[in-house]
Amino acid sequence: MENKRDSGLAGKRVILLGGTSGFGLATAIAASEEGASVVVVSSSQQKVNEALSLLPKGEGFMADLGDERQVEQLFKETGEFDHLVFTAGDALNFSSLSGLNIDKAKQSINLRFWGSVMAAKYGAPLIRKGGSITLTTGAIGRRPRNGTAVIAGMASAIEGLTRSLAFELAPIRVNAVCAGTFRTNLLSNMTEGDREQLFSQIGSRLLTGRVGHSNEIAEAYLYLMRGSFTTGQIVVVDGGSLLV
């Protein structure tokens, strides 16, 4: 007889690193609406406070997720939990290789890639039976274009990291969400007019006819937390960008 399904989020504790904006906040709100107890983490206390004001119930911590000591201390304070979601990231910077600012690129890699590694290292020992880790990567890693050497490289690295961690941390499930273009603050370094023009251009080429919204990609994170037989997988949510 099959085991009774018990993979819902009601009563579960979910920690979202980068959970105060964009994908992370949308996922925190969605998980909270399903009865989960959520913990949001950001490097900004103001963002933590703003996020908590939008959640029916939740906790918040401030930590620099690119700093190993702070990540280690964070998990000493959080205690045990069920699911870990990593969506932290800085503004995306597109640059030709010849004009690439290496120091800024290193900072981005430190937060996105090494931040994911450190989160898994210090968070995994606290994950309860049946729990999971969900990382975040981007479709541009599979279909790069000019000016995306670092962005695409990080995305590909996180895909490999996801599969490797699924082996090493089993039976903890480790997966990643691979995002296409969404309306988030990751393009905050552009003017509003330039952003809207870019969204319109990209959206017109997608099979969906538009770019995505954060609440739509939140569904993928919810699935990977619930999906008790899914591990080592990269779930693509991209509006069909990899097909066109």
Rosetta blueprint (number, residue, H / E / L):
1 M L
2 E L
3 N L
4 K L
5 R L
6 D L
7 S L
8 G L
9 L L
10 A L
11 G L
12 K L
13 R E
14 V E
15 I E
16 L E
17 L E
18 G L
19 G L
20 T L
21 S L
22 G H
23 F H
24 G H
25 L H
26 A H
27 T H
28 A H
29 I H
30 A H
31 A H
32 S H
33 E H
34 E L
35 G L
36 A L
37 S E
38 V E
39 V E
40 V E
41 V E
42 S E
43 S L
44 S L
45 Q H
46 Q H
47 K H
48 V H
49 N H
50 E H
51 A H
52 L H
53 S L
54 L L
55 L L
56 P L
57 K L
58 G E
59 E E
60 G E
61 F E
62 M E
63 A L
64 D L
65 L L
66 G L
67 D L
68 E H
69 R H
70 Q H
71 V H
72 E H
73 Q H
74 L H
75 F H
76 K H
77 E H
78 T H
79 G L
80 E L
81 F E
82 D E
83 H E
84 L E
85 V E
86 F E
87 T L
88 A L
89 G L
90 D L
91 A L
92 L L
93 N L
94 F L
95 S L
96 S L
97 L L
98 S L
99 G L
100 L L
101 N L
102 I H
103 D H
104 K H
105 A H
106 K H
107 Q H
108 S H
109 I H
110 N H
111 L H
112 R H
113 F H
114 W H
115 G H
116 S H
117 V H
118 M H
119 A H
120 A H
121 K H
122 Y H
123 G H
124 A H
125 P H
126 L H
127 I E
128 R E
129 K E
130 G E
131 G E
132 S E
133 I E
134 T E
135 L E
136 T E
137 T E
138 G E
139 A H
140 I H
141 G H
142 R L
143 R L
144 P L
145 R L
146 N L
147 G L
148 T L
149 A H
150 V H
151 I H
152 A H
153 G H
154 M H
155 A H
156 S H
157 A H
158 I H
159 E H
160 G H
161 L H
162 T H
163 R H
164 S H
165 L H
166 A H
167 F H
168 E H
169 L L
170 A L
171 P L
172 I L
173 R E
174 V E
175 N E
176 A E
177 V E
178 C E
179 A E
180 G L
181 T L
182 F E
183 R L
184 T L
185 N H
186 L H
187 L H
188 S L
189 N L
190 M L
191 T L
192 E H
193 G H
194 D H
195 R H
196 E H
197 Q H
198 L H
199 F H
200 S H
201 Q H
202 I H
203 G H
204 S H
205 R H
206 L L
207 L L
208 T L
209 G L
210 R L
211 V L
212 G E
213 H L
214 S H
215 N H
216 E H
217 I H
218 A H
219 E H
220 A H
221 Y H
222 L H
223 Y H
224 L H
225 M H
226 R H
227 G L
228 S L
229 F L
230 T L
231 T L
232 G L
233 Q L
234 I E
235 V E
236 V E
237 V E
238 D L
239 G L
240 G L
241 S H
242 L H
243 L H
244 V L
